[in-house]
Amino acid sequence: MVTVDDLRRIALALPRTQEHLIRDRVKFKVGRIVYLALSLDETTMGFGYPKDARAALVAAEPDKFFLPGASDMRYHWVCAWLAAVQPEELEEIVVEAWRMAVPKRVAAAHLDHS
């Protein structure tokens, strides 16, 4: 099982990422774009994900991923239960969400050096 500290370590290592506490929720942003957010009880996380692929992700692993609330369906967003996420997939989830928030050249430069 992954922890909030695991998530924080990965996110804060990514260029331009800032951690904010917004309405008592931990969120990770690049500029004004939130790409990762924890629930109030820190048992679930929402993250940037392409709208056109999220239904397939949820259908493939419904015990791990779920759609956001109705008000957030307009965003490129999907959610996951932290207890169901494996440590080896957390980094991929966080980095891919971050890539959606940064300019392509920033993502390319970071990934080339990783």
TIBA-682472 format. One record per atom (N, C-alpha, C): x, y, z; residue number from 1; atom name. Coordinates in Angstrom, 1 decimal, padded with zeros to 4 digits. Layout:
// residues N
node east->X, north->Y, up->Z, nr->NUM, atom->CA $
...
//
This chain:
// residues 114
node east->000.8, north->-001.2, up->000.0, nr->1, atom->N $
node east->000.0, north->000.0, up->000.0, nr->1, atom->CA $
node east->000.9, north->001.3, up->000.0, nr->1, atom->C $
node east->000.5, north->002.2, up->-000.8, nr->2, atom->N $
node east->001.3, north->003.5, up->-000.8, nr->2, atom->CA $
node east->000.8, north->004.4, up->000.3, nr->2, atom->C $
node east->001.6, north->005.3, up->000.6, nr->3, atom->N $
node east->001.3, north->006.3, up->001.7, nr->3, atom->CA $
node east->001.3, north->007.7, up->001.1, nr->3, atom->C $
node east->000.8, north->008.6, up->001.8, nr->4, atom->N $
node east->000.8, north->010.0, up->001.4, nr->4, atom->CA $
node east->002.2, north->010.5, up->001.3, nr->4, atom->C $
node east->003.1, north->010.1, up->002.1, nr->5, atom->N $
node east->004.5, north->010.4, up->002.1, nr->5, atom->CA $
node east->005.1, north->009.9, up->000.8, nr->5, atom->C $
node east->004.8, north->008.8, up->000.3, nr->6, atom->N $
node east->005.2, north->008.2, up->-001.0, nr->6, atom->CA $
node east->004.8, north->009.2, up->-002.1, nr->6, atom->C $
node east->003.6, north->009.5, up->-002.1, nr->7, atom->N $
node east->003.0, north->010.4, up->-003.1, nr->7, atom->CA $
node east->003.7, north->011.8, up->-003.1, nr->7, atom->C $
node east->003.8, north->012.3, up->-001.9, nr->8, atom->N $
node east->004.5, north->013.6, up->-001.8, nr->8, atom->CA $
node east->005.9, north->013.6, up->-002.3, nr->8, atom->C $
node east->006.7, north->012.5, up->-001.9, nr->9, atom->N $
node east->008.1, north->012.4, up->-002.4, nr->9, atom->CA $
node east->008.2, north->012.4, up->-003.9, nr->9, atom->C $
node east->007.3, north->011.7, up->-004.6, nr->10, atom->N $
node east->007.3, north->011.7, up->-006.0, nr->10, atom->CA $
node east->006.9, north->013.0, up->-006.6, nr->10, atom->C $
node east->005.8, north->013.6, up->-006.1, nr->11, atom->N $
node east->005.3, north->014.8, up->-006.7, nr->11, atom->CA $
node east->006.3, north->016.0, up->-006.5, nr->11, atom->C $
node east->006.8, north->016.1, up->-005.4, nr->12, atom->N $
node east->007.7, north->017.3, up->-005.1, nr->12, atom->CA $
node east->009.0, north->017.2, up->-005.8, nr->12, atom->C $
node east->009.4, north->016.0, up->-006.3, nr->13, atom->N $
node east->010.6, north->015.8, up->-007.1, nr->13, atom->CA $
node east->010.4, north->016.3, up->-008.5, nr->13, atom->C $
node east->009.2, north->016.6, up->-008.9, nr->14, atom->N $
node east->008.9, north->017.0, up->-010.3, nr->14, atom->CA $
node east->009.0, north->018.5, up->-010.5, nr->14, atom->C $
node east->009.7, north->018.9, up->-011.5, nr->15, atom->N $
node east->009.8, north->020.4, up->-011.8, nr->15, atom->CA $
node east->008.5, north->021.2, up->-011.7, nr->15, atom->C $
node east->008.6, north->022.3, up->-011.1, nr->16, atom->N $
node east->007.5, north->023.3, up->-011.0, nr->16, atom->CA $
node east->006.4, north->022.9, up->-010.1, nr->16, atom->C $
node east->006.5, north->021.8, up->-009.5, nr->17, atom->N $
node east->005.4, north->021.3, up->-008.6, nr->17, atom->CA $
node east->005.4, north->022.1, up->-007.3, nr->17, atom->C $
node east->004.3, north->022.5, up->-006.8, nr->18, atom->N $
node east->004.1, north->023.1, up->-005.5, nr->18, atom->CA $
node east->003.0, north->022.4, up->-004.8, nr->18, atom->C $
node east->003.2, north->022.2, up->-003.5, nr->19, atom->N $
node east->002.2, north->021.6, up->-002.6, nr->19, atom->CA $
node east->001.4, north->022.7, up->-002.0, nr->19, atom->C $
node east->000.0, north->022.6, up->-001.9, nr->20, atom->N $
node east->-000.8, north->023.6, up->-001.3, nr->20, atom->CA $
node east->-001.9, north->022.9, up->-000.5, nr->20, atom->C $
node east->-002.3, north->023.6, up->000.6, nr->21, atom->N $
node east->-003.4, north->023.1, up->001.4, nr->21, atom->CA $
node east->-004.6, north->024.0, up->001.0, nr->21, atom->C $
node east->-005.6, north->023.5, up->000.3, nr->22, atom->N $
node east->-006.7, north->024.2, up->-000.2, nr->22, atom->CA $
node east->-008.0, north->023.6, up->000.4, nr->22, atom->C $
node east->-008.7, north->024.4, up->001.2, nr->23, atom->N $
node east->-009.9, north->023.9, up->001.9, nr->23, atom->CA $
node east->-009.6, north->022.6, up->002.6, nr->23, atom->C $
node east->-008.5, north->022.6, up->003.3, nr->24, atom->N $
node east->-008.1, north->021.4, up->004.2, nr->24, atom->CA $
node east->-007.7, north->020.2, up->003.4, nr->24, atom->C $
node east->-007.5, north->020.3, up->002.1, nr->25, atom->N $
node east->-007.1, north->019.2, up->001.2, nr->25, atom->CA $
node east->-005.7, north->019.5, up->000.6, nr->25, atom->C $
node east->-004.8, north->018.5, up->000.7, nr->26, atom->N $
node east->-003.5, north->018.6, up->000.1, nr->26, atom->CA $
node east->-003.7, north->018.5, up->-001.4, nr->26, atom->C $
node east->-003.1, north->019.4, up->-002.1, nr->27, atom->N $
node east->-003.1, north->019.4, up->-003.6, nr->27, atom->CA $
node east->-001.7, north->019.8, up->-004.2, nr->27, atom->C $
node east->-001.4, north->019.2, up->-005.3, nr->28, atom->N $
node east->-000.2, north->019.4, up->-006.0, nr->28, atom->CA $
node east->-000.5, north->020.1, up->-007.3, nr->28, atom->C $
node east->000.2, north->021.3, up->-007.5, nr->29, atom->N $
node east->-000.1, north->022.1, up->-008.6, nr->29, atom->CA $
node east->001.2, north->022.5, up->-009.4, nr->29, atom->C $
node east->000.9, north->022.8, up->-010.7, nr->30, atom->N $
node east->001.9, north->023.4, up->-011.5, nr->30, atom->CA $
node east->001.3, north->024.7, up->-011.9, nr->30, atom->C $
node east->001.8, north->025.8, up->-011.5, nr->31, atom->N $
node east->001.1, north->027.1, up->-011.7, nr->31, atom->CA $
node east->-000.3, north->027.1, up->-011.1, nr->31, atom->C $
node east->-001.3, north->027.3, up->-011.9, nr->32, atom->N $
node east->-002.7, north->027.3, up->-011.4, nr->32, atom->CA $
node east->-003.4, north->025.9, up->-011.6, nr->32, atom->C $
node east->-002.7, north->025.0, up->-012.2, nr->33, atom->N $
node east->-003.3, north->023.7, up->-012.6, nr->33, atom->CA $
node east->-003.0, north->022.7, up->-011.5, nr->33, atom->C $
node east->-004.1, north->022.2, up->-010.9, nr->34, atom->N $
node east->-004.0, north->021.1, up->-010.0, nr->34, atom->CA $
node east->-003.9, north->019.8, up->-010.7, nr->34, atom->C $
node east->-002.9, north->019.0, up->-010.5, nr->35, atom->N $
node east->-002.8, north->017.7, up->-011.2, nr->35, atom->CA $
node east->-002.9, north->016.5, up->-010.3, nr->35, atom->C $
node east->-003.0, north->016.8, up->-009.0, nr->36, atom->N $
node east->-003.1, north->015.7, up->-008.0, nr->36, atom->CA $
node east->-003.7, north->016.2, up->-006.7, nr->36, atom->C $
node east->-004.7, north->015.6, up->-006.2, nr->37, atom->N $
node east->-005.3, north->016.0, up->-004.9, nr->37, atom->CA $
node east->-005.7, north->014.9, up->-004.1, nr->37, atom->C $
node east->-005.6, north->015.0, up->-002.8, nr->38, atom->N $
node east->-006.0, north->014.0, up->-001.8, nr->38, atom->CA $
node east->-007.3, north->014.3, up->-001.2, nr->38, atom->C $
node east->-008.1, north->013.3, up->-000.9, nr->39, atom->N $
node east->-009.4, north->013.5, up->-000.2, nr->39, atom->CA $
node east->-009.1, north->014.0, up->001.2, nr->39, atom->C $
node east->-010.1, north->014.6, up->001.9, nr->40, atom->N $
node east->-009.9, north->015.1, up->003.2, nr->40, atom->CA $
node east->-009.4, north->014.0, up->004.2, nr->40, atom->C $
node east->-009.8, north->012.8, up->004.0, nr->41, atom->N $
node east->-009.3, north->011.7, up->004.9, nr->41, atom->CA $
node east->-008.1, north->011.0, up->004.4, nr->41, atom->C $
node east->-007.6, north->011.5, up->003.2, nr->42, atom->N $
node east->-006.4, north->011.0, up->002.6, nr->42, atom->CA $
node east->-006.4, north->009.5, up->002.3, nr->42, atom->C $
node east->-007.6, north->009.0, up->001.9, nr->43, atom->N $
node east->-007.8, north->007.6, up->001.5, nr->43, atom->CA $
node east->-007.9, north->007.5, up->000.0, nr->43, atom->C $
node east->-008.2, north->008.6, up->-000.7, nr->44, atom->N $
node east->-008.3, north->008.6, up->-002.1, nr->44, atom->CA $
node east->-007.5, north->009.8, up->-002.7, nr->44, atom->C $
node east->-007.2, north->009.6, up->-004.0, nr->45, atom->N $
node east->-006.6, north->010.7, up->-004.7, nr->45, atom->CA $
node east->-007.2, north->010.9, up->-006.0, nr->45, atom->C $
node east->-007.3, north->012.1, up->-006.4, nr->46, atom->N $
node east->-007.8, north->012.5, up->-007.8, nr->46, atom->CA $
node east->-006.5, north->012.9, up->-008.5, nr->46, atom->C $
node east->-006.5, north->012.6, up->-009.8, nr->47, atom->N $
node east->-005.3, north->013.0, up->-010.6, nr->47, atom->CA $
node east->-005.7, north->013.3, up->-012.1, nr->47, atom->C $
node east->-004.9, north->014.1, up->-012.7, nr->48, atom->N $
node east->-005.1, north->014.4, up->-014.1, nr->48, atom->CA $
node east->-005.0, north->013.1, up->-015.0, nr->48, atom->C $
node east->-006.0, north->013.0, up->-015.9, nr->49, atom->N $
node east->-006.1, north->011.8, up->-016.7, nr->49, atom->CA $
node east->-006.9, north->012.2, up->-017.9, nr->49, atom->C $
node east->-006.5, north->011.7, up->-019.1, nr->50, atom->N $
node east->-007.3, north->012.1, up->-020.3, nr->50, atom->CA $
node east->-008.8, north->011.7, up->-020.2, nr->50, atom->C $
node east->-009.7, north->012.6, up->-020.5, nr->51, atom->N $
node east->-011.1, north->012.4, up->-020.5, nr->51, atom->CA $
node east->-011.5, north->011.2, up->-021.3, nr->51, atom->C $
node east->-010.9, north->011.1, up->-022.5, nr->52, atom->N $
node east->-011.4, north->010.0, up->-023.4, nr->52, atom->CA $
node east->-010.9, north->008.6, up->-023.0, nr->52, atom->C $
node east->-010.0, north->008.5, up->-022.0, nr->53, atom->N $
node east->-009.5, north->007.2, up->-021.6, nr->53, atom->CA $
node east->-009.9, north->006.8, up->-020.2, nr->53, atom->C $
node east->-010.5, north->007.7, up->-019.5, nr->54, atom->N $
node east->-010.8, north->007.4, up->-018.1, nr->54, atom->CA $
node east->-011.9, north->006.3, up->-017.9, nr->54, atom->C $
node east->-012.9, north->006.3, up->-018.8, nr->55, atom->N $
node east->-013.9, north->005.2, up->-018.7, nr->55, atom->CA $
node east->-013.3, north->003.8, up->-018.8, nr->55, atom->C $
node east->-012.4, north->003.7, up->-019.7, nr->56, atom->N $
node east->-011.7, north->002.4, up->-019.9, nr->56, atom->CA $
node east->-010.8, north->002.1, up->-018.7, nr->56, atom->C $
node east->-010.2, north->003.0, up->-018.1, nr->57, atom->N $
node east->-009.4, north->002.8, up->-016.9, nr->57, atom->CA $
node east->-010.2, north->002.3, up->-015.8, nr->57, atom->C $
node east->-011.3, north->003.0, up->-015.6, nr->58, atom->N $
node east->-012.2, north->002.6, up->-014.5, nr->58, atom->CA $
node east->-012.8, north->001.2, up->-014.8, nr->58, atom->C $
node east->-013.2, north->000.9, up->-016.0, nr->59, atom->N $
node east->-013.8, north->-000.4, up->-016.3, nr->59, atom->CA $
node east->-012.8, north->-001.5, up->-016.2, nr->59, atom->C $
node east->-011.5, north->-001.2, up->-016.5, nr->60, atom->N $
node east->-010.5, north->-002.3, up->-016.4, nr->60, atom->CA $
node east->-010.2, north->-002.6, up->-015.0, nr->60, atom->C $
node east->-010.2, north->-001.6, up->-014.1, nr->61, atom->N $
node east->-009.8, north->-001.9, up->-012.7, nr->61, atom->CA $
node east->-010.8, north->-001.1, up->-011.7, nr->61, atom->C $
node east->-012.0, north->-001.5, up->-011.7, nr->62, atom->N $
node east->-013.0, north->-000.8, up->-010.8, nr->62, atom->CA $
node east->-012.8, north->-000.9, up->-009.3, nr->62, atom->C $
node east->-011.9, north->-001.8, up->-008.9, nr->63, atom->N $
node east->-011.6, north->-001.9, up->-007.5, nr->63, atom->CA $
node east->-010.5, north->-000.9, up->-007.1, nr->63, atom->C $
node east->-009.9, north->-000.3, up->-008.1, nr->64, atom->N $
node east->-008.8, north->000.7, up->-007.9, nr->64, atom->CA $
node east->-009.2, north->002.1, up->-008.3, nr->64, atom->C $
node east->-009.8, north->002.2, up->-009.4, nr->65, atom->N $
node east->-010.1, north->003.6, up->-010.0, nr->65, atom->CA $
node east->-011.6, north->003.8, up->-010.0, nr->65, atom->C $
node east->-012.0, north->005.1, up->-009.9, nr->66, atom->N $
node east->-013.4, north->005.5, up->-010.0, nr->66, atom->CA $
node east->-013.5, north->006.9, up->-010.6, nr->66, atom->C $
node east->-014.6, north->007.2, up->-011.1, nr->67, atom->N $
node east->-014.9, north->008.5, up->-011.7, nr->67, atom->CA $
node east->-015.1, north->009.5, up->-010.7, nr->67, atom->C $
node east->-014.7, north->010.8, up->-010.9, nr->68, atom->N $
node east->-014.9, north->011.8, up->-010.0, nr->68, atom->CA $
node east->-016.4, north->012.2, up->-009.8, nr->68, atom->C $
node east->-016.7, north->013.0, up->-008.9, nr->69, atom->N $
node east->-018.1, north->013.4, up->-008.7, nr->69, atom->CA $
node east->-018.6, north->014.2, up->-010.0, nr->69, atom->C $
node east->-019.9, north->014.3, up->-010.1, nr->70, atom->N $
node east->-020.5, north->014.9, up->-011.3, nr->70, atom->CA $
node east->-019.9, north->016.3, up->-011.6, nr->70, atom->C $
node east->-019.7, north->017.1, up->-010.6, nr->71, atom->N $
node east->-019.2, north->018.5, up->-010.8, nr->71, atom->CA $
node east->-017.7, north->018.5, up->-011.4, nr->71, atom->C $
node east->-017.0, north->017.4, up->-011.2, nr->72, atom->N $
node east->-015.6, north->017.3, up->-011.7, nr->72, atom->CA $
node east->-015.5, north->016.5, up->-013.0, nr->72, atom->C $
node east->-016.6, north->016.0, up->-013.6, nr->73, atom->N $
node east->-016.5, north->015.3, up->-014.8, nr->73, atom->CA $
node east->-016.1, north->016.1, up->-016.0, nr->73, atom->C $
node east->-016.2, north->017.4, up->-015.9, nr->74, atom->N $
node east->-015.8, north->018.3, up->-017.0, nr->74, atom->CA $
node east->-014.3, north->018.4, up->-017.1, nr->74, atom->C $
node east->-013.6, north->018.0, up->-016.0, nr->75, atom->N $
node east->-012.1, north->018.1, up->-016.0, nr->75, atom->CA $
node east->-011.5, north->016.8, up->-016.5, nr->75, atom->C $
node east->-010.2, north->016.9, up->-016.9, nr->76, atom->N $
node east->-009.4, north->015.7, up->-017.2, nr->76, atom->CA $
node east->-009.0, north->015.1, up->-015.8, nr->76, atom->C $
node east->-009.9, north->014.3, up->-015.3, nr->77, atom->N $
node east->-009.7, north->013.8, up->-013.9, nr->77, atom->CA $
node east->-010.2, north->012.4, up->-013.7, nr->77, atom->C $
node east->-009.6, north->011.7, up->-012.9, nr->78, atom->N $
node east->-010.0, north->010.3, up->-012.4, nr->78, atom->CA $
node east->-009.6, north->010.2, up->-011.0, nr->78, atom->C $
node east->-010.1, north->009.2, up->-010.3, nr->79, atom->N $
node east->-009.7, north->009.0, up->-008.8, nr->79, atom->CA $
node east->-009.3, north->007.6, up->-008.6, nr->79, atom->C $
node east->-008.6, north->007.4, up->-007.5, nr->80, atom->N $
node east->-008.1, north->006.1, up->-007.1, nr->80, atom->CA $
node east->-008.1, north->006.0, up->-005.6, nr->80, atom->C $
node east->-008.3, north->004.7, up->-005.1, nr->81, atom->N $
node east->-008.2, north->004.4, up->-003.7, nr->81, atom->CA $
node east->-006.7, north->004.2, up->-003.4, nr->81, atom->C $
node east->-006.1, north->004.9, up->-002.5, nr->82, atom->N $
node east->-004.7, north->004.8, up->-002.2, nr->82, atom->CA $
node east->-004.3, north->003.4, up->-001.8, nr->82, atom->C $
node east->-005.2, north->002.7, up->-001.0, nr->83, atom->N $
node east->-004.9, north->001.4, up->-000.5, nr->83, atom->CA $
node east->-004.8, north->000.4, up->-001.7, nr->83, atom->C $
node east->-005.4, north->000.7, up->-002.8, nr->84, atom->N $
node east->-005.4, north->-000.3, up->-003.9, nr->84, atom->CA $
node east->-004.2, north->000.0, up->-004.9, nr->84, atom->C $
node east->-003.6, north->001.1, up->-004.8, nr->85, atom->N $
node east->-002.5, north->001.4, up->-005.7, nr->85, atom->CA $
node east->-001.2, north->000.8, up->-005.2, nr->85, atom->C $
node east->-000.5, north->000.1, up->-006.1, nr->86, atom->N $
node east->000.7, north->-000.5, up->-005.8, nr->86, atom->CA $
node east->001.9, north->000.5, up->-005.9, nr->86, atom->C $
node east->002.9, north->000.3, up->-005.1, nr->87, atom->N $
node east->004.0, north->001.3, up->-005.1, nr->87, atom->CA $
node east->004.6, north->001.5, up->-006.4, nr->87, atom->C $
node east->004.8, north->000.4, up->-007.2, nr->88, atom->N $
node east->005.4, north->000.5, up->-008.5, nr->88, atom->CA $
node east->004.6, north->001.3, up->-009.5, nr->88, atom->C $
node east->003.3, north->001.4, up->-009.3, nr->89, atom->N $
node east->002.4, north->002.1, up->-010.3, nr->89, atom->CA $
node east->002.2, north->003.6, up->-009.8, nr->89, atom->C $
node east->002.4, north->003.9, up->-008.6, nr->90, atom->N $
node east->002.2, north->005.3, up->-008.1, nr->90, atom->CA $
node east->003.0, north->006.3, up->-008.9, nr->90, atom->C $
node east->004.3, north->006.0, up->-009.1, nr->91, atom->N $
node east->005.1, north->007.0, up->-009.8, nr->91, atom->CA $
node east->004.6, north->007.2, up->-011.2, nr->91, atom->C $
node east->004.2, north->006.2, up->-011.9, nr->92, atom->N $
node east->003.6, north->006.4, up->-013.2, nr->92, atom->CA $
node east->002.4, north->007.2, up->-013.2, nr->92, atom->C $
node east->001.5, north->007.0, up->-012.3, nr->93, atom->N $
node east->000.3, north->007.8, up->-012.1, nr->93, atom->CA $
node east->000.6, north->009.2, up->-011.9, nr->93, atom->C $
node east->001.5, north->009.5, up->-011.0, nr->94, atom->N $
node east->001.8, north->010.9, up->-010.6, nr->94, atom->CA $
node east->002.6, north->011.6, up->-011.8, nr->94, atom->C $
node east->003.5, north->010.9, up->-012.4, nr->95, atom->N $
node east->004.3, north->011.6, up->-013.4, nr->95, atom->CA $
node east->003.4, north->011.8, up->-014.7, nr->95, atom->C $
node east->002.5, north->010.9, up->-015.0, nr->96, atom->N $
node east->001.6, north->011.1, up->-016.1, nr->96, atom->CA $
node east->000.7, north->012.3, up->-015.9, nr->96, atom->C $
node east->000.2, north->012.4, up->-014.7, nr->97, atom->N $
node east->-000.7, north->013.5, up->-014.3, nr->97, atom->CA $
node east->000.0, north->014.8, up->-014.4, nr->97, atom->C $
node east->001.3, north->014.8, up->-013.9, nr->98, atom->N $
node east->002.1, north->016.0, up->-014.0, nr->98, atom->CA $
node east->002.4, north->016.4, up->-015.4, nr->98, atom->C $
node east->002.7, north->015.4, up->-016.3, nr->99, atom->N $
node east->002.9, north->015.7, up->-017.7, nr->99, atom->CA $
node east->001.8, north->016.5, up->-018.3, nr->99, atom->C $
node east->000.6, north->016.2, up->-017.9, nr->100, atom->N $
node east->-000.6, north->016.9, up->-018.5, nr->100, atom->CA $
node east->-000.6, north->018.4, up->-018.0, nr->100, atom->C $
node east->000.1, north->018.8, up->-017.0, nr->101, atom->N $
node east->000.0, north->020.1, up->-016.4, nr->101, atom->CA $
node east->001.2, north->021.0, up->-016.8, nr->101, atom->C $
node east->002.3, north->020.4, up->-017.2, nr->102, atom->N $
node east->003.5, north->021.2, up->-017.6, nr->102, atom->CA $
node east->003.6, north->021.4, up->-019.1, nr->102, atom->C $
node east->004.3, north->022.4, up->-019.5, nr->103, atom->N $
node east->004.6, north->022.5, up->-021.0, nr->103, atom->CA $
node east->005.4, north->021.2, up->-021.4, nr->103, atom->C $
node east->005.1, north->020.9, up->-022.7, nr->104, atom->N $
node east->005.7, north->019.7, up->-023.2, nr->104, atom->CA $
node east->007.3, north->019.7, up->-023.1, nr->104, atom->C $
node east->007.9, north->020.8, up->-023.3, nr->105, atom->N $
node east->009.3, north->020.9, up->-023.3, nr->105, atom->CA $
node east->009.9, north->020.7, up->-021.9, nr->105, atom->C $
node east->009.1, north->021.1, up->-020.9, nr->106, atom->N $
node east->009.5, north->020.8, up->-019.5, nr->106, atom->CA $
node east->009.5, north->019.3, up->-019.2, nr->106, atom->C $
node east->008.4, north->018.7, up->-019.6, nr->107, atom->N $
node east->008.2, north->017.3, up->-019.4, nr->107, atom->CA $
node east->009.3, north->016.5, up->-020.1, nr->107, atom->C $
node east->009.6, north->016.9, up->-021.3, nr->108, atom->N $
node east->010.6, north->016.2, up->-022.1, nr->108, atom->CA $
node east->012.0, north->016.3, up->-021.5, nr->108, atom->C $
node east->012.3, north->017.5, up->-021.1, nr->109, atom->N $
node east->013.6, north->017.8, up->-020.4, nr->109, atom->CA $
node east->013.8, north->016.9, up->-019.2, nr->109, atom->C $
node east->012.7, north->016.9, up->-018.4, nr->110, atom->N $
node east->012.8, north->016.1, up->-017.1, nr->110, atom->CA $
node east->012.9, north->014.6, up->-017.4, nr->110, atom->C $
node east->012.1, north->014.1, up->-018.3, nr->111, atom->N $
node east->012.1, north->012.7, up->-018.6, nr->111, atom->CA $
node east->013.3, north->012.3, up->-019.3, nr->111, atom->C $
node east->014.0, north->013.1, up->-020.0, nr->112, atom->N $
node east->015.2, north->012.8, up->-020.7, nr->112, atom->CA $
node east->016.4, north->012.6, up->-019.7, nr->112, atom->C $
node east->016.3, north->013.4, up->-018.5, nr->113, atom->N $
node east->017.3, north->013.3, up->-017.5, nr->113, atom->CA $
node east->017.0, north->012.3, up->-016.4, nr->113, atom->C $
node east->015.8, north->011.6, up->-016.5, nr->114, atom->N $
node east->015.5, north->010.7, up->-015.5, nr->114, atom->CA $
node east->016.1, north->009.3, up->-015.7, nr->114, atom->C $
//
